[in-house]
Amino acid sequence: MNKNFIIIAVIVLAALGGYFLLRTPAAPSVPA
């Protein structure tokens, strides 16, 4: 497997994880 592909996949998963984490109602700066 290409190492660059793995790195990109990890970055995308981290970005999606942070996005959904900020979308949670627990975040005070995000409108419900």
FENCORBEL-V32093 format. One record per residue. RES is the residue in one small letter. PSI is psi in whole degrees, -180 to 180 (none if undefined). Layout:
res=RES psi=PSI
res=RES psi=PSI
This chain:
res=m psi=145
res=n psi=130
res=k psi=-36
res=n psi=-36
res=f psi=-41
res=i psi=-42
res=i psi=-45
res=i psi=-41
res=a psi=-41
res=v psi=-41
res=i psi=-42
res=v psi=-43
res=l psi=-38
res=a psi=-39
res=a psi=-44
res=l psi=-39
res=g psi=-44
res=g psi=-36
res=y psi=-49
res=f psi=-31
res=l psi=-37
res=l psi=-22
res=r psi=-8
res=t psi=146
res=p psi=-16
res=a psi=-22
res=a psi=120
res=p psi=-24
res=s psi=-2
res=v psi=123
res=p psi=140
res=a psi=none
